[in-house]
Amino acid sequence: MCNLYDIGPARHRRGDDWEEAIASVLGSLARRHGIRKTDPAPVLRSPRATGATPSASLMRWGFERDFNASVNNARLDKLDGPWAPAWREKRRCLIPVSAWYEWHGPTGSKQTFAFESPEGDWLWVAGLWEEGKSGPAFSMITRPAAPDLAFVHDRMPAILSVADFESFLSHEDPHDLLA
C-alpha cells in the first residue's frame, strides 16, 4: 500500500482553519514531494470539539516496531486488533496529501500511478499517532480500494471529507466514516 506521497501546494485552497494549521508547519518541512516512510510530515490532531483550533505538528511517518522499523499503514479491518489502543484512546490524526502513489505491473516494468483530487484540493487521510522511540509518529489508515482503483492495488488510504474531520477525531467509534 501507499509508501510514497506528496504534500505539495493545493491548486485550490479553501483557506479554512484546517488548511491554515498545516500551512503553519509547512515551512519547516524539509521536502514536500516524495515523502517516504520515516520522513517527517505534517498532521493535525486537535479536534475542534474540545474548543481548540486545529493544531499541526511534524511527525515521523511510520510506527517503530520490533518486527518492522516503520509501519506506515494501519488497516481499517485491524483497528480493533493491533491498533486498538490508539483507536480507543482517540490518538487519531488527519494527514494532508496532494497525491499518493502506487505501482502496478510485472516486476521490472511496473507503471507508477499518481492519485490526486480532481478539484486540486488536498486529500485528507485518516491516521493514528503515537509517541514512539524517536518521538511522535503516525500511520495512515487504509481501507479496501474503491472499485475504480482496485486494478492498481487492493487497498487505498482512508480519505475523509472536511465535514467528517471533527467526528473522526472525537467520536468514540467513527468506523463508518472510513468505509
N, C-alpha and C positions, 0 to 999 in steps of 0.2 A: 504494500500500500504506500501511500504518499511518503516519499523520502526526500522530497525537494519542493520548495515553494518560494514564491516571491511576495514581498510587501512593498512593491513599487507604488508610485503615486496613483491614486484612483483617477480615472478620466472624468468621473462625475462625483462630486462631493456633496453630501447633504449638509455638512457643517454643524452636525449635532454634537452633543456632549461626548458621545462615544468616540466619534472621529477626532474631536479636539483632544481628548485624553491620549489617544495613540500618537497624534501629532506632537504632543509634548515630549515624547521619548524617542521619536524617530531620529532626531539629530545625533543622539548618542549611539545609534546603531551603526556598526562597522560596515555592513553591507545590507542592501535591501533586495538584492536579486541572488538567487542561488542559495537560499537558506537551507542548510542540511542539518542532520542530526548532530547534536552537541553545540550548535551555533546559538548565540543569544538572539532572541526575537521578542517583540512586544506582545503583551497580553493584557487584557482587562480582567479584574477580578472583584471589583466592588459593586455590589448591586445598589441601585437607587432606592430599593425598598427599605434600606437601613437609613435613608436620609442623606447618604453620601453621594457626591457626584462620582461618576465613573473615574477610576484611578488606573493608570497604566504603569507597567514596570517591564523591565527586560528580564527574561528568564532563559535558562538553558532549555533547548528542545530535546527532550528525552529523559525519562527516569533512569537512574542508575540502579541496576540490579546485579546480583552476583552472577547470574546466567547471561546477562546482556548489558553492555556498557551504556546503551542508550535505547530504551523502549519508547519509541516516538509515537506509537499509535495504541489506543485503548479501544478494544472492540465493544460496541454497544451491547452485544449479547453477553458480555462478561462483566457488566457494571455491577452485578450482584455477586461476582466471584472475586477475582484478584483486585479489582478496582473499587470494591465495596467501601472501604474506609474513606477514601477521598470523595466518593459519590455521596455517601450518607452524611459526611461532615461538611458538605456543600463547598468543598475545595474545587469549585468549578471556575472555568475561565473562558473568555472569548478571544479567539486568535484571528486577527485581520489577515486576509490573504488576497493578493491581487491575481495570483494564478497558482495552481498546483499542477504537478507533472506526473505522468505515468508513462510506462513503456510497454510496448506490445509487439510481439513477433518472435521469430526464431532467434535463438542465441547467435550473436554475431551480426545480426541485421535488424535489431529492434528499432521500431519507429517511436519517436517521442511525441506525446500528446500533451498539449497545454490546455488546461481548463480554466476559464475565467468567466466573470459575469458579462453577459451580452450588453448590459447597460453601462459597463465601465465602473461600477461600484466595487468597493472591497467586498469580498465574501467573508462572512464571519463564521468561523468553525468553532464548534463546541469543544471544550477541552477540560482536562483535570490538571491540578497543580499540586505540588508537594515541596516541602523543604527537603532537599537532597543533600548528599555528602558534599557536593560542590556548590551548594546554595539552592535557591528556588529553581524548580524545573517544571515543565509542562509536557503533556502528551495530548495529541489530538484524539478525539473520539471518532471512530469510523463506524459506518453502517453499511448494509448491503448497497451495492451500486444501483443507481437509477437505471431503468431499462435501456435508455439510450446511451449509457456509458459502460454498460456491462461487457461490451465486446472488448474493451481495453483491460478492465480489471473487475473483479467481483466485489470490491469494496471501494468506498469513497469517503471523504471527510463528511461528518455530520454538519451540514450548513444550516444556520439559523437565520430567520428574518429578524429585522430590527424590533418588530413588535413582540418577539419572544425572548429578548435578552433578559429582562428582569425576571420573568418566570423561570427561565433556565437557571439563572444564578441563585434564586432564592427559594423556589418551591421545594417541597420535600422530595418529590419524585417526578421530575419532568421528562420521563422516558418518551412519552407520546410526542414531544416536540422534536425528537431526534429521528423518529422513524419516517 
